[in-house]
Amino acid sequence: MLRNINKYLIHSLLLLVIFVSTANGREYCDEAIVFINDVADETLDIINSSELTKNQKKSYLSELLIKNADFEIMGKIMLGKYARKLPDDLKEVYTDLIKKMLTKTIYDRLDNDEEEPDVTYAIVNDSCRTKGSKDREFLVDGDVLKDDSRLASIRWWIIINKDQQYKVIDLTLAGVSLTLQKKDEFTSYLSNKSIPQLISKLSKKFD
């Protein structure tokens, strides 16, 4: 009898934990979508502006990225299993290089885009799910629209960081990831080179 009661209590407690976790996940997901929609709206205001020059758009988009991304975590993801080998005295230098690299990526992509007069872009983020079991990471999926026609899929990887702020740590557009693509490149390089060598290589390119 006592054993049955214990089983019942354990089962009930497990259900309660699952219910609370799911409820928290939904609440955080709602907040994550609000955060991403704000970021998307600001991005589109810049991209769709007819008053800004291309260089101004680059500058404003870079500022937007710096404000809403967590470069420290992005840098760790890019290092993969080698992240624990990053020397303490090089962490700040490495994170700054990651910031410069991603900012330049935005510049380059804008430079490759031809001017398209009278074209309007929109981003519709319509779903969110938690990533992992701690309710601190989220994947928000949506579509990029060009003149109301679907142009590409978009996925935002968001975290709640140590300062309890929502931050972007990856953006995947049309299947191409900003962060995970670099992870493949960096970990391949580090299979036979050191982190200081990687930082030296990045410094020559982005400093």
N, C-alpha and C positions, 0 to 999 in steps of 0.2 A: 504494500500500500504506500509506504513512504517513498519507495523507489518510483512509483507511478507519479506521485505528487512532485517529486524532484524533476522528473522528466517534463511534466507539464509546466513547471515554473521556468525551467531552462528554455523550453520551446517558446513560451510566452515572452520571455526576455529577448530572445533572438528576434522574434517578430517585431517587438517594439524597437529594437536597435535598427532593424532594416527599415521600418516605417519612418523613424526619425531621420535616418540618413537619406532616404529617398526624398522626404519633404525638404530637408536642407538643400539637397542637390537641385530640386526644382526651383527653390527660392534663389539660390546662387545663380542658376542658369538664367533666370529671368533678369537678374541684375547684370549678368555677363552680356546678354543680348542688348540691354539698354546701353551699356558701355560701348559695345561694338557699333551699334547704330549711331551713337554720337560721333565716334571716330570716323565711321563711313560718311556721315553727313558732312563733317569738316573736310574730309578728303575730297568729296565730290564738289563742295563749294569752291575748292581751289582748282580742281581739274576742269570744271565746267565754266570757270570764270572767263569772260571775254575781255576783261579789263587788265588781267595780269599777263605779263610777258612769260616766256618759258622759263627764264632764269628766276623770276619771282616765284613761279610755281614750284620750281625745284627747291628754293629756299624755304618756302612755307611748308612743303611736304616733309622736308628734312626736320624742321622744327616740330612738326606733328609727330613724326616717328620718334624723335628724342623724348618727347613728353609722354608718350604712351607705350613705349617698349621697355623691357627690362634687358639691357644689353649684357649684364653680368650672367644672367641665367642662359640667355641665348648663346653666349660664349662657351659656357660649360656644356651645353647640349652639343655644340659643334665639336668639342674635344672628345665627346663620348667617354669611353673607358679610360682615356688619358687625362680626364679633368682633374683627378686626384693628384696628378704629377705636376700640376701647374704651381711653380714656386710662388710663395707668398709675396716676394718682392717684385714679381712680374704681373700680379693679378690686375693691378690698376692700368698698367701699360697695355696689357692684352685686351682688357675690356674697352679701353679707349680706341684701340685699333679696330675692334669689332664694330663700334659705333661709326667710325670713319668708313669702313668697308661697306656697311649696309647703306649709309647715306650716299656713297658713290654709286651703289647699285641703282638707287632711285634716279640719280642724275643720268646714268647711262641709259636706263630704260626710257626715260623721257626723251633723251636725245635720239633714240632709235625710232620714236613715234613721229610719224608725219603729221603736220598740222591738218586737222579735220574741222573745217568751219561748219558751224550749225549742227554739230553732233553733240548729243547729250548722253551722259552715262549715269547709270543708277546702280545701286547695290541693294539687294533684297536678302536680308539674313532671316531665315525662317525656321531654323532648328538648332537645338543645343543639347549636348549630352556631356555628362561628367567624364573625365578621363582619370583613371586611377580610383582609389578608394577613400581619399581624404577630403573630397569635395573642395579641392583647391585648384583644380585644373579643368578646363572646359574646351570642347570643340564646338565652334559655332559655324554652321554651314549655310551657304546661300548662293546667289547667282549674281553675276555682273551683267547688266543690261546695257545695250547700246541702241538708243532710239527705240526703247521698249521691246527689243528683240534680245533673246538670251545670247550673250557673247561667250561667257565662260563660267565655270564653277569657281567658288571661292571658299576657303576654309581658314578660319582664325583659330589659333591655339592660344588660349588665354590662361593666366594664372592669377591667384590672389597672392601677392608677394609678402615678404616679411613685414612690410609696412601696412599690410591690409589694404593694398590698392590693386585694382585690376590692371594687368599689364599684358601686352601682346608679346609672345615669345616665338611665334612663327606665323607666317602667312603663306598659304598655298593657293596659287592662282593657276587655273587650267592644269592642275596636276603637278606644277613646279613649285617646290617648297623653297622658301628663302633661307631657313635655318637647316633643315635636314639635308638639303643638297650640299651645304658646306660641311656638314658632319661627315659625309662620305669622302669629301675631298681631304679634309683635315686628318681623319683617322687613317686614310690610305698613306698620306705623307708621313704621319707619325709612326707608321709600322717599321720604318727604318731610319727616322730622324728624331731629333729631340724637340721639346717644346720651345726652348730658347732659339733653336734654328727656325722653327715656324714663325716665331714672333719677329725675328730678324727679317725673314722673307716678307711678312706682312708690312713691316715698317718701311722697307724699300718701295713697296707698292702704294701704300696709303698714307704714309707720314709726310 
